[in-house]
Amino acid sequence: MERKGQKIASSSVYNAPSQRFNRLLQKLKTKYKARDRHVIECLGTLIPEQGVILDIGAHLGGYAKEFARLYRGNVTVHCFEPSPYNLSILKEVVGNLNNVHINEFALSDKVGEVDLYLPIKKSGHLGTGLAHFGLEQARNYITERVQTVPLDSYTTENELSRLDFVKCDVEGAELLVLQGGVETIRRFHPTLYVEIGEDYLARMGHHAKDVFNFLRSVDYEPYQMDLKSCVPTRVNGYQGRAKNYLFKHRNSDQ
């Protein structure tokens, strides 16, 4: 019989000495190492100077801090991270950067509240990069109650006049994010960099083809970015395993 995950009290996990030490290591690695720099340098070839970037599922800030360096800081980065634990590190990593805005909620298809599941790894540490909506079936977990807001509402309320690039990695809720931002996508035609995985999407009752079909309906075409040559290559659809896919509007000149 398949093992089912069990809910653990968050305080017992947060206050464990090993987790407190792991949090310190996570913060230092994210803040002072440039693990994601080569990825952002590639993606930066698709982002114009003075560009507006959304980092949806900002996690601890590894991507955000590198996005913020593009064009010597002449870009604006909007981070979205709902997990209070992740936020506590994200703020220490990028909170002092003037061109980064941190939003303490998740983007989805509606305004509301939802449980965010943070799996606990075999090591006993939190799987901070694995936080997701939808039940956790295999691992023990903690939950955090978080707010959700549609991207279209955020764009309107913050009077965004442009949007150039969207990175979206939300462990299976990607279609909800896109549906909640459809008018924004139609208006600005940003380049999209979206993680798509069948197993992750299944948590929300979605499939990879649903994401591809949705984006085709708003005139987007899928690509894979070669991170060595920094050249995007056209693909026909889902490649059979979880990957980051690049989507460009058919009228894009980038």
URHU-V251374 format. One record per run of one state. SS is the DSSP state (a for helix, b for strand, c for the rest). FROM is the first residue (numbers start at 1). TO is the last residue. If there is no record, write none. Layout:
ss from to
SS FROM TO
SS FROM TO
//
This chain:
ss from to
c 1 6
b 7 7
c 8 9
a 10 14
c 15 16
a 17 32
c 33 36
a 37 46
c 47 51
b 52 56
c 57 61
a 62 67
c 68 69
a 70 73
c 74 75
b 76 80
c 81 83
a 84 94
c 95 99
b 100 103
c 104 105
b 106 108
c 109 111
b 112 120
c 121 125
b 126 126
c 127 127
a 128 130
c 131 131
b 132 132
c 133 140
b 141 150
a 151 157
c 158 164
b 165 168
c 169 173
a 174 179
c 180 181
a 182 188
c 189 190
b 191 196
c 197 197
a 198 202
c 203 207
a 208 217
c 218 219
b 220 226
c 227 230
b 231 234
c 235 242
b 243 249
c 250 254
//
